[in-house]
């Protein structure tokens, strides 16, 4: 395969340098959350990748994080093959993320707390 990791690493580094902690993708059909471990031993400054492509066209995501990842280590946190959406709430410096998925058996949405943190630049 073609190794584009230098560009991806630059992207991840730019998010961290700006004090960000999350980014969102939507191409795959499903929900997946991975923590991008930067190897410094501090999990509180790692970037979190969310794939939230859960609006339709079937749900079939099974995340794999093999390939060109050095010097980072993507660590799968959770995934779901369910229809749903992500809610991101920002109150001052506090950031809260929840995944809401459709319980197809009764037609209601269930809430899964995903990640909460304080913005480094505002703390």
TIMI-2910 file (N, C-alpha, C, CB; in pm, 1 decimal, decimal comma, always signed):
<rs>
+----------+----------+----------+----------+----------+----------+----------+----------+----------+----------+----------+----------+------+
!      n_x !      n_y !      n_z !     ca_x !     ca_y !     ca_z !      c_x !      c_y !      c_z !     cb_x !     cb_y !     cb_z ! resn !
+----------+----------+----------+----------+----------+----------+----------+----------+----------+----------+----------+----------+------+
!    +81,2 !   -119,3 !     +0,0 !     +0,0 !     +0,0 !     +0,0 !    +85,3 !   +125,2 !     +0,0 !    -92,3 !     +0,1 !   +118,6 !  Unk !
!    +22,6 !   +233,6 !    -26,7 !    +89,4 !   +363,6 !    -29,0 !    +88,2 !   +421,4 !   +112,2 !    +20,1 !   +461,3 !   -130,0 !  Unk !
!   +201,1 !   +472,5 !   +155,3 !   +216,8 !   +525,3 !   +291,1 !   +197,1 !   +676,6 !   +291,8 !   +355,7 !   +489,2 !   +347,9 !  Unk !
!    +79,0 !   +720,7 !   +337,6 !    +48,7 !   +862,4 !   +351,9 !    +57,3 !   +906,6 !   +497,7 !    -89,9 !   +892,5 !   +296,2 !  Unk !
!   +121,1 !   +825,2 !   +582,7 !   +121,2 !   +851,6 !   +726,7 !   +185,2 !   +985,2 !   +762,7 !   +193,3 !   +740,6 !   +798,7 !  Unk !
!   +281,7 !  +1032,1 !   +687,1 !   +343,9 !  +1160,6 !   +721,0 !   +242,3 !  +1274,8 !   +715,2 !   +461,1 !  +1189,9 !   +625,8 !  Unk !
!   +149,2 !  +1268,9 !   +621,5 !    +45,8 !  +1372,0 !   +611,2 !    -57,0 !  +1358,0 !   +722,7 !    -23,5 !  +1364,8 !   +475,0 !  Unk !
!    -96,1 !  +1233,6 !   +750,5 !   -188,7 !  +1208,8 !   +860,7 !   -125,7 !  +1251,0 !   +993,8 !   -229,0 !  +1059,5 !   +865,0 !  Unk !
!     +1,4 !  +1218,3 !  +1014,3 !    +69,1 !  +1257,0 !  +1138,5 !    +73,4 !  +1408,5 !  +1152,7 !   +211,8 !  +1199,6 !  +1142,5 !  Unk !
!    +97,9 !  +1477,9 !  +1043,3 !    +99,2 !  +1624,6 !  +1046,9 !    -39,5 !  +1677,7 !  +1085,8 !   +142,8 !  +1682,4 !   +908,9 !  Unk !
!   -144,2 !  +1613,9 !  +1035,1 !   -281,2 !  +1650,5 !  +1070,9 !   -303,3 !  +1631,0 !  +1220,0 !   -383,0 !  +1567,4 !   +990,3 !  Unk !
!   -269,1 !  +1511,8 !  +1272,6 !   -285,8 !  +1484,3 !  +1415,6 !   -205,3 !  +1582,6 !  +1499,8 !   -243,5 !  +1340,2 !  +1447,9 !  Unk !
!    -82,4 !  +1611,8 !  +1458,2 !     +1,8 !  +1706,2 !  +1532,4 !    -59,1 !  +1846,5 !  +1532,8 !   +143,0 !  +1710,6 !  +1471,9 !  Unk !
!   -121,8 !  +1887,3 !  +1423,5 !   -182,9 !  +2020,1 !  +1418,2 !   -301,9 !  +2029,9 !  +1511,9 !   -226,2 !  +2053,1 !  +1275,9 !  Unk !
!   -379,2 !  +1922,0 !  +1524,5 !   -491,7 !  +1920,2 !  +1618,2 !   -439,6 !  +1936,1 !  +1760,5 !   -573,5 !  +1788,9 !  +1604,3 !  Unk !
!   -338,3 !  +1857,7 !  +1796,4 !   -281,5 !  +1863,5 !  +1931,6 !   -219,3 !  +1999,6 !  +1960,0 !   -176,7 !  +1753,6 !  +1950,1 !  Unk !
!   -148,9 !  +2055,7 !  +1864,1 !    -83,4 !  +2185,5 !  +1883,5 !   -184,9 !  +2296,9 !  +1906,1 !     +4,1 !  +2219,1 !  +1762,9 !  Unk !
!   -303,8 !  +2282,1 !  +1848,8 !   -408,9 !  +2382,9 !  +1865,0 !   -490,0 !  +2359,6 !  +1992,4 !   -501,7 !  +2382,4 !  +1743,3 !  Unk !
!   -458,2 !  +2254,6 !  +2068,1 !   -531,9 !  +2224,5 !  +2190,5 !   -655,0 !  +2140,0 !  +2167,0 !   -571,6 !  +2351,0 !  +2257,9 !  Unk !
!   -671,6 !  +2087,9 !  +2045,2 !   -786,4 !  +2003,1 !  +2014,0 !   -765,4 !  +1861,5 !  +2063,4 !   -812,8 !  +2002,3 !  +1864,6 !  Unk !
!   -873,9 !  +1788,2 !  +2075,8 !   -865,6 !  +1649,2 !  +2122,3 !   -945,0 !  +1553,5 !  +2035,4 !   -914,3 !  +1639,2 !  +2264,8 !  Unk !
!  -1027,1 !  +1605,7 !  +1942,5 !  -1114,9 !  +1518,0 !  +1866,0 !  -1119,0 !  +1556,4 !  +1719,3 !  -1254,6 !  +1520,6 !  +1923,7 !  Unk !
!  -1147,6 !  +1457,8 !  +1635,1 !  -1184,2 !  +1485,5 !  +1497,1 !  -1281,2 !  +1377,9 !  +1451,7 !  -1058,7 !  +1491,1 !  +1404,5 !  Unk !
!  -1359,4 !  +1411,7 !  +1350,0 !  -1471,7 !  +1328,6 !  +1308,4 !  -1461,4 !  +1292,2 !  +1161,5 !  -1603,4 !  +1399,7 !  +1335,4 !  Unk !
!  -1496,3 !  +1167,9 !  +1130,3 !  -1499,0 !  +1116,2 !   +993,8 !  -1636,9 !  +1054,5 !   +972,3 !  -1383,5 !  +1010,9 !   +968,5 !  Unk !
!  -1679,7 !  +1042,0 !   +848,4 !  -1812,0 !   +988,3 !   +827,4 !  -1826,5 !   +895,9 !   +709,4 !  -1904,9 !  +1097,1 !   +812,5 !  Unk !
!  -1719,0 !   +854,8 !   +645,4 !  -1734,1 !   +776,3 !   +523,6 !  -1782,8 !   +634,1 !   +551,0 !  -1603,1 !   +771,6 !   +449,4 !  Unk !
!  -1727,8 !   +566,0 !   +650,8 !  -1771,0 !   +429,3 !   +680,5 !  -1912,6 !   +429,8 !   +736,4 !  -1674,4 !   +361,7 !   +780,0 !  Unk !
!  -1978,4 !   +317,5 !   +727,3 !  -2117,9 !   +306,4 !   +772,2 !  -2122,6 !   +238,8 !   +908,1 !  -2203,5 !   +227,5 !   +669,7 !  Unk !
!  -2122,5 !   +318,1 !  +1010,9 !  -2124,4 !   +269,6 !  +1147,9 !  -2062,6 !   +372,6 !  +1240,4 !  -2050,5 !   +135,9 !  +1159,3 !  Unk !
!  -2034,8 !   +331,4 !  +1362,8 !  -1975,5 !   +418,4 !  +1463,9 !  -1848,9 !   +351,4 !  +1516,1 !  -2076,2 !   +447,6 !  +1580,4 !  Unk !
!  -1741,7 !   +427,4 !  +1526,6 !  -1617,4 !   +375,5 !  +1584,0 !  -1544,2 !   +489,1 !  +1653,5 !  -1527,5 !   +310,6 !  +1474,5 !  Unk !
!  -1480,6 !   +455,7 !  +1764,1 !  -1404,1 !   +552,1 !  +1843,3 !  -1267,5 !   +491,0 !  +1869,9 !  -1477,8 !   +588,7 !  +1978,0 !  Unk !
!  -1162,6 !   +565,6 !  +1836,3 !  -1025,7 !   +521,5 !  +1863,7 !   -950,3 !   +633,8 !  +1932,7 !   -953,1 !   +478,8 !  +1733,0 !  Unk !
!   -870,4 !   +596,6 !  +2031,9 !   -779,7 !   +692,5 !  +2096,0 !   -645,5 !   +679,3 !  +2026,0 !   -766,7 !   +667,1 !  +2252,2 !  Unk !
!   -590,2 !   +792,8 !  +1981,8 !   -463,3 !   +793,6 !  +1910,1 !   -353,6 !   +822,9 !  +2012,0 !   -463,3 !   +899,5 !  +1793,1 !  Unk !
!   -293,6 !   +718,0 !  +2064,0 !   -191,4 !   +729,0 !  +2168,4 !    -63,2 !   +785,4 !  +2108,3 !   -164,5 !   +591,0 !  +2234,9 !  Unk !
!    -18,8 !   +899,3 !  +2161,0 !   +102,7 !   +961,4 !  +2109,1 !   +229,5 !   +909,4 !  +2176,0 !    +94,6 !  +1110,5 !  +2126,3 !  Unk !
!   +214,6 !   +815,2 !  +2270,0 !   +330,2 !   +749,2 !  +2329,2 !   +397,0 !   +822,8 !  +2442,9 !   +428,9 !   +725,4 !  +2226,0 !  Unk !
!   +339,8 !   +936,0 !  +2489,2 !   +405,8 !  +1011,2 !  +2596,3 !   +362,6 !   +967,2 !  +2736,1 !   +377,8 !  +1158,4 !  +2579,6 !  Unk !
!   +273,8 !   +866,2 !  +2745,3 !   +228,6 !   +816,0 !  +2874,0 !   +115,9 !   +896,0 !  +2936,5 !   +342,1 !   +812,2 !  +2967,5 !  Unk !
!    +76,1 !  +1007,3 !  +2873,8 !    -32,4 !  +1091,7 !  +2924,5 !   -153,9 !  +1074,0 !  +2834,4 !    +10,8 !  +1242,0 !  +2931,0 !  Unk !
!   -253,1 !   +996,7 !  +2880,7 !   -372,3 !   +972,1 !  +2799,8 !   -460,6 !  +1095,5 !  +2788,9 !   -452,0 !   +857,5 !  +2858,1 !  Unk !
!   -441,1 !  +1194,0 !  +2878,0 !   -525,3 !  +1313,7 !  +2878,9 !   -492,6 !  +1412,4 !  +2767,4 !   -512,5 !  +1383,0 !  +3011,1 !  Unk !
!   -391,5 !  +1384,3 !  +2685,8 !   -363,4 !  +1474,2 !  +2573,6 !   -368,8 !  +1401,2 !  +2439,5 !   -226,6 !  +1539,2 !  +2591,5 !  Unk !
!   -418,0 !  +1277,5 !  +2439,8 !   -429,1 !  +1202,2 !  +2315,2 !   -546,2 !  +1253,2 !  +2231,6 !   -445,9 !  +1052,2 !  +2344,3 !  Unk !
!   -535,3 !  +1236,5 !  +2102,6 !   -640,2 !  +1272,6 !  +2008,1 !   -738,5 !  +1155,6 !  +2000,2 !   -580,6 !  +1307,1 !  +1866,5 !  Unk !
!   -866,5 !  +1185,7 !  +1981,9 !   -968,9 !  +1082,5 !  +1966,5 !  -1030,5 !  +1095,8 !  +1828,0 !  -1078,3 !  +1094,0 !  +2077,5 !  Unk !
!  -1032,5 !   +983,9 !  +1755,3 !  -1091,1 !   +978,3 !  +1622,1 !  -1229,4 !   +914,9 !  +1632,8 !  -1000,0 !   +898,4 !  +1523,5 !  Unk !
!  -1327,4 !   +980,7 !  +1572,1 !  -1463,2 !   +927,4 !  +1569,9 !  -1508,1 !   +910,7 !  +1426,1 !  -1560,6 !  +1019,4 !  +1647,0 !  Unk !
!  -1554,1 !   +791,3 !  +1393,4 !  -1621,5 !   +766,6 !  +1266,4 !  -1769,2 !   +762,3 !  +1300,4 !  -1571,9 !   +632,1 !  +1195,5 !  Unk !
!  -1845,0 !   +855,4 !  +1243,5 !  -1987,9 !   +863,2 !  +1272,8 !  -2061,5 !   +869,5 !  +1139,2 !  -2022,0 !   +988,1 !  +1363,5 !  Unk !
!  -2070,4 !   +755,1 !  +1075,4 !  -2140,1 !   +744,4 !   +947,9 !  -2263,4 !   +658,3 !   +964,3 !  -2048,0 !   +686,7 !   +839,3 !  Unk !
!  -2344,7 !   +691,7 !  +1063,9 !  -2450,8 !   +601,6 !  +1108,7 !  -2590,2 !   +643,4 !  +1063,5 !  -2448,4 !   +592,2 !  +1257,7 !  Unk !
!  -2598,5 !   +726,4 !   +960,8 !  -2728,9 !   +779,1 !   +921,3 !  -2802,2 !   +691,7 !   +821,9 !  -2712,8 !   +915,1 !   +863,7 !  Unk !
!  -2734,5 !   +601,4 !   +755,3 !  -2805,1 !   +518,3 !   +658,3 !  -2711,4 !   +432,2 !   +577,7 !  -2886,3 !   +603,7 !   +566,1 !  Unk !
!  -2763,6 !   +369,8 !   +474,9 !  -2689,0 !   +284,0 !   +381,9 !  -2634,9 !   +159,2 !   +450,4 !  -2574,0 !   +361,9 !   +319,3 !  Unk !
!  -2700,6 !   +113,6 !   +553,8 !  -2653,9 !     -5,8 !   +624,2 !  -2543,6 !    +28,4 !   +721,8 !  -2605,0 !   -110,8 !   +525,2 !  Unk !
!  -2521,6 !    -58,1 !   +814,1 !  -2415,5 !    -35,8 !   +913,1 !  -2325,8 !   -158,6 !   +914,6 !  -2474,8 !     -7,4 !  +1056,0 !  Unk !
!  -2199,8 !   -138,5 !   +880,0 !  -2111,6 !   -253,7 !   +867,6 !  -1967,6 !   -222,6 !   +904,5 !  -2116,8 !   -306,5 !   +728,1 !  Unk !
!  -1943,5 !   -134,2 !   +998,6 !  -1806,8 !    -97,8 !  +1031,1 !  -1745,6 !   -197,8 !  +1130,1 !  -1802,2 !    +44,2 !  +1088,7 !  Unk !
!  -1627,3 !   -242,6 !  +1098,2 !  -1544,5 !   -320,7 !  +1189,4 !  -1405,5 !   -259,2 !  +1178,2 !  -1545,0 !   -477,6 !  +1154,3 !  Unk !
!  -1369,5 !   -170,2 !  +1272,4 !  -1245,4 !    -94,4 !  +1257,4 !  -1120,3 !   -180,9 !  +1267,2 !  -1239,4 !    +13,4 !  +1361,4 !  Unk !
!  -1024,6 !   -150,3 !  +1182,0 !   -891,5 !   -209,2 !  +1187,8 !   -792,4 !    -94,3 !  +1189,9 !   -864,9 !   -306,5 !  +1066,7 !  Unk !
!   -693,5 !   -105,0 !  +1274,1 !   -595,4 !     +2,5 !  +1286,9 !   -454,6 !    -46,8 !  +1254,4 !   -599,1 !    +61,2 !  +1428,0 !  Unk !
!   -446,3 !   -140,2 !  +1162,3 !   -315,1 !   -188,0 !  +1122,2 !   -264,9 !   -101,7 !  +1007,1 !   -320,0 !   -338,0 !  +1081,6 !  Unk !
!   -138,0 !   -108,1 !   +980,5 !    -83,5 !    -29,4 !   +870,6 !    +24,6 !    +65,1 !   +918,2 !   -193,4 !    +48,4 !   +802,1 !  Unk !
!    +33,5 !   +178,9 !   +854,8 !   +139,9 !   +275,4 !   +880,0 !    +98,9 !   +369,6 !   +993,3 !   +172,5 !   +355,5 !   +751,6 !  Unk !
!   +129,4 !   +335,3 !  +1116,7 !    +84,9 !   +414,4 !  +1231,1 !   +196,9 !   +480,9 !  +1309,9 !     +7,1 !   +328,3 !  +1322,4 !  Unk !
!   +319,2 !   +446,7 !  +1288,2 !   +431,4 !   +500,0 !  +1364,4 !   +438,9 !   +651,0 !  +1350,5 !   +562,5 !   +436,2 !  +1318,7 !  Unk !
!   +463,7 !   +726,0 !  +1455,4 !   +495,9 !   +685,4 !  +1592,2 !   +372,3 !   +671,6 !  +1681,0 !   +590,9 !   +785,0 !  +1653,8 !  Unk !
!   +254,3 !   +676,2 !  +1624,6 !   +130,4 !   +670,8 !  +1701,9 !    +79,7 !   +527,5 !  +1715,2 !    +23,2 !   +758,4 !  +1636,8 !  Unk !
!    -10,4 !   +507,5 !  +1811,0 !    -73,5 !   +377,4 !  +1829,4 !   -223,7 !   +397,9 !  +1841,1 !    -17,0 !   +304,3 !  +1954,9 !  Unk !
!   -299,8 !   +376,6 !  +1733,0 !   -445,2 !   +386,2 !  +1743,1 !   -499,1 !   +270,5 !  +1827,9 !   -510,2 !   +385,7 !  +1601,9 !  Unk !
!   -579,5 !   +303,1 !  +1928,0 !   -635,2 !   +202,9 !  +2018,3 !   -787,1 !   +210,8 !  +2010,6 !   -584,9 !   +223,9 !  +2165,0 !  Unk !
!   -849,3 !   +103,7 !  +1962,4 !   -994,6 !   +101,2 !  +1950,8 !  -1057,2 !   +113,6 !  +2089,2 !  -1042,1 !    -28,3 !  +1880,8 !  Unk !
!  -1154,1 !   +203,8 !  +2102,8 !  -1224,3 !   +222,8 !  +2228,4 !  -1359,6 !   +153,5 !  +2225,2 !  -1241,5 !   +371,5 !  +2258,0 !  Unk !
!  -1430,1 !   +166,0 !  +2111,9 !  -1558,9 !   +101,2 !  +2096,9 !  -1604,7 !   +117,3 !  +1952,4 !  -1663,2 !   +160,2 !  +2195,7 !  Unk !
!  -1700,5 !    +34,8 !  +1912,5 !  -1764,8 !    +52,4 !  +1783,2 !  -1904,6 !     -8,2 !  +1792,4 !  -1681,0 !    -13,6 !  +1667,7 !  Unk !
!  -1991,1 !    +36,0 !  +1702,5 !  -2128,8 !    -11,6 !  +1704,1 !  -2180,6 !    -18,8 !  +1561,5 !  -2218,6 !    +80,1 !  +1790,7 !  Unk !
!  -2249,4 !   -123,6 !  +1532,2 !  -2313,9 !   -138,3 !  +1402,3 !  -2460,7 !   -103,6 !  +1420,6 !  -2295,9 !   -283,3 !  +1344,4 !  Unk !
!  -2484,8 !    +23,4 !  +1451,8 !  -2619,4 !    +71,8 !  +1480,4 !  -2639,0 !   +207,8 !  +1413,6 !  -2643,8 !    +81,5 !  +1634,0 !  Unk !
!  -2763,1 !   +242,2 !  +1385,0 !  -2794,5 !   +374,9 !  +1335,3 !  -2793,0 !   +472,2 !  +1452,5 !  -2931,9 !   +376,7 !  +1262,8 !  Unk !
!  -2741,2 !   +592,8 !  +1428,9 !  -2737,0 !   +689,1 !  +1537,6 !  -2669,7 !   +818,5 !  +1496,8 !  -2666,3 !   +630,1 !  +1655,9 !  Unk !
!  -2630,6 !   +895,1 !  +1598,8 !  -2564,0 !  +1022,8 !  +1575,7 !  -2483,9 !  +1061,6 !  +1698,9 !  -2666,4 !  +1132,9 !  +1540,5 !  Unk !
!  -2392,8 !  +1156,0 !  +1680,6 !  -2305,6 !  +1203,6 !  +1787,9 !  -2352,8 !  +1341,2 !  +1831,1 !  -2156,4 !  +1207,8 !  +1742,4 !  Unk !
!  -2357,6 !  +1364,1 !  +1961,0 !  -2388,9 !  +1495,9 !  +2016,0 !  -2262,6 !  +1547,6 !  +2082,9 !  -2509,8 !  +1489,9 !  +2117,6 !  Unk !
!  -2220,2 !  +1667,0 !  +2042,7 !  -2104,7 !  +1732,6 !  +2104,1 !  -2156,5 !  +1859,0 !  +2170,5 !  -1991,2 !  +1764,8 !  +1998,2 !  Unk !
!  -2139,4 !  +1868,0 !  +2301,3 !  -2185,9 !  +1984,4 !  +2376,6 !  -2064,1 !  +2055,4 !  +2434,7 !  -2286,5 !  +1942,9 !  +2489,9 !  Unk !
!  -2055,9 !  +2184,9 !  +2408,6 !  -1944,5 !  +2265,0 !  +2459,7 !  -2002,6 !  +2373,1 !  +2549,4 !  -1859,4 !  +2327,6 !  +2342,9 !  Unk !
!  -1959,5 !  +2370,9 !  +2674,6 !  -2003,0 !  +2468,5 !  +2773,1 !  -1877,1 !  +2531,3 !  +2831,8 !  -2093,2 !  +2402,9 !  +2884,8 !  Unk !
!  -1846,9 !  +2652,4 !  +2786,8 !  -1721,6 !  +2714,0 !  +2829,8 !  -1605,1 !  +2628,3 !  +2784,1 !  -1718,4 !  +2732,8 !  +2983,4 !  Unk !
!  -1523,2 !  +2583,3 !  +2878,5 !  -1407,1 !  +2500,8 !  +2846,6 !  -1439,9 !  +2351,8 !  +2848,0 !  -1295,1 !  +2529,3 !  +2944,4 !  Unk !
!  -1558,9 !  +2315,1 !  +2892,5 !  -1594,4 !  +2172,9 !  +2903,0 !  -1651,4 !  +2121,4 !  +2771,3 !  -1696,0 !  +2150,6 !  +3016,9 !  Unk !
!  -1601,5 !  +2005,1 !  +2728,2 !  -1647,7 !  +1938,9 !  +2607,2 !  -1704,0 !  +1802,8 !  +2648,6 !  -1531,5 !  +1923,9 !  +2501,1 !  Unk !
!  -1824,8 !  +1773,5 !  +2602,8 !  -1890,0 !  +1646,7 !  +2635,3 !  -1941,0 !  +1583,2 !  +2506,1 !  -2007,0 !  +1667,6 !  +2737,1 !  Unk !
!  -1909,7 !  +1455,6 !  +2485,1 !  -1952,8 !  +1383,7 !  +2365,9 !  -2036,7 !  +1263,9 !  +2406,8 !  -1831,6 !  +1339,2 !  +2281,0 !  Unk !
!  -2148,3 !  +1244,3 !  +2335,3 !  -2236,2 !  +1130,1 !  +2356,1 !  -2272,8 !  +1070,6 !  +2221,1 !  -2363,4 !  +1170,9 !  +2434,7 !  Unk !
!  -2284,2 !   +938,6 !  +2216,7 !  -2334,0 !   +871,2 !  +2097,6 !  -2476,7 !   +826,8 !  +2127,1 !  -2242,8 !   +749,5 !  +2057,1 !  Unk !
!  -2568,9 !   +862,2 !  +2040,5 !  -2709,0 !   +823,6 !  +2056,1 !  -2740,4 !   +726,5 !  +1942,8 !  -2805,8 !   +949,5 !  +2054,0 !  Unk !
!  -2781,6 !   +606,0 !  +1980,7 !  -2808,9 !   +504,8 !  +1879,3 !  -2953,6 !   +457,8 !  +1887,3 !  -2713,7 !   +385,9 !  +1895,2 !  Unk !
!  -3001,4 !   +411,9 !  +1773,9 !  -3138,5 !   +365,0 !  +1762,6 !  -3149,7 !   +221,7 !  +1814,1 !  -3186,8 !   +374,1 !  +1616,8 !  Unk !
!  -3236,6 !   +202,5 !  +1912,8 !  -3271,0 !    +69,1 !  +1958,9 !  -3383,6 !    +22,2 !  +1866,9 !  -3313,9 !    +67,4 !  +2113,0 !  Unk !
!  -3348,0 !    -59,2 !  +1770,3 !  -3444,6 !    -97,1 !  +1666,6 !  -3561,0 !   -178,6 !  +1721,0 !  -3375,3 !   -175,4 !  +1558,2 !  Unk !
!  -3545,5 !   -241,7 !  +1836,2 !  -3655,0 !   -324,3 !  +1888,8 !  -3772,2 !   -240,7 !  +1939,3 !  -3603,9 !   -412,6 !  +2001,0 !  Unk !
!  -3744,3 !   -118,2 !  +1990,7 !  -3856,4 !    -36,7 !  +2039,5 !  -3862,5 !   +102,8 !  +1976,8 !  -3847,4 !    -23,2 !  +2189,4 !  Unk !
!  -3769,2 !   +133,6 !  +1884,7 !  -3773,2 !   +261,5 !  +1813,5 !  -3726,0 !   +381,0 !  +1892,9 !  -3909,9 !   +287,3 !  +1768,1 !  Unk !
!  -3664,1 !   +359,1 !  +2009,6 !  -3613,8 !   +470,9 !  +2090,5 !  -3463,4 !   +485,0 !  +2071,2 !  -3647,2 !   +450,2 !  +2240,7 !  Unk !
!  -3413,8 !   +602,9 !  +2107,8 !  -3269,8 !   +626,8 !  +2103,1 !  -3211,4 !   +610,5 !  +2242,0 !  -3238,4 !   +767,3 !  +2047,2 !  Unk !
!  -3098,9 !   +541,6 !  +2249,9 !  -3026,1 !   +521,5 !  +2374,7 !  -2901,0 !   +608,7 !  +2372,0 !  -2989,3 !   +370,9 !  +2395,5 !  Unk !
!  -2860,9 !   +658,5 !  +2488,6 !  -2745,1 !   +747,1 !  +2499,3 !  -2626,8 !   +673,5 !  +2561,3 !  -2780,0 !   +871,8 !  +2582,6 !  Unk !
!  -2511,1 !   +687,0 !  +2498,0 !  -2387,4 !   +629,7 !  +2549,9 !  -2289,4 !   +744,8 !  +2573,3 !  -2327,6 !   +522,2 !  +2451,1 !  Unk !
!  -2252,9 !   +775,2 !  +2699,6 !  -2148,9 !   +875,7 !  +2723,8 !  -2017,9 !   +825,5 !  +2663,6 !  -2132,6 !   +905,1 !  +2877,3 !  Unk !
!  -1946,1 !   +913,2 !  +2593,4 !  -1826,9 !   +870,7 !  +2521,2 !  -1700,4 !   +933,9 !  +2577,1 !  -1840,3 !   +904,5 !  +2374,7 !  Unk !
!  -1699,0 !  +1067,0 !  +2589,1 !  -1577,2 !  +1135,8 !  +2629,2 !  -1614,2 !  +1272,0 !  +2685,2 !  -1478,6 !  +1149,5 !  +2510,2 !  Unk !
!  -1550,1 !  +1311,4 !  +2795,1 !  -1562,9 !  +1446,6 !  +2850,7 !  -1422,8 !  +1495,1 !  +2882,7 !  -1655,5 !  +1449,2 !  +2979,0 !  Unk !
!  -1397,8 !  +1622,3 !  +2854,8 !  -1267,9 !  +1680,5 !  +2888,2 !  -1280,2 !  +1831,5 !  +2891,4 !  -1159,3 !  +1636,8 !  +2787,0 !  Unk !
!  -1177,6 !  +1895,9 !  +2942,2 !  -1169,5 !  +2041,5 !  +2942,5 !  -1067,7 !  +2084,7 !  +2839,6 !  -1132,6 !  +2095,7 !  +3082,7 !  Unk !
!  -1101,3 !  +2187,2 !  +2764,2 !  -1011,0 !  +2240,2 !  +2663,8 !   -884,3 !  +2289,1 !  +2730,3 !  -1077,3 !  +2353,0 !  +2584,2 !  Unk !
!   -771,4 !  +2245,5 !  +2679,3 !   -641,7 !  +2282,9 !  +2735,3 !   -621,0 !  +2434,2 !  +2733,6 !   -529,4 !  +2214,4 !  +2658,1 !  Unk !
!   -664,0 !  +2498,7 !  +2625,6 !   -640,8 !  +2641,9 !  +2611,8 !   -729,8 !  +2726,7 !  +2701,1 !   -660,8 !  +2682,4 !  +2470,0 !  Unk !
!   -839,9 !  +2670,0 !  +2753,3 !   -934,2 !  +2745,7 !  +2833,6 !   -933,8 !  +2705,8 !  +2981,1 !  -1071,7 !  +2729,0 !  +2777,9 !  Unk !
!   -868,3 !  +2597,7 !  +3015,4 !   -876,4 !  +2541,2 !  +3150,3 !   -826,2 !  +2636,3 !  +3256,6 !   -798,4 !  +2413,2 !  +3157,4 !  Unk !
+----------+----------+----------+----------+----------+----------+----------+----------+----------+----------+----------+----------+------+
</rs>
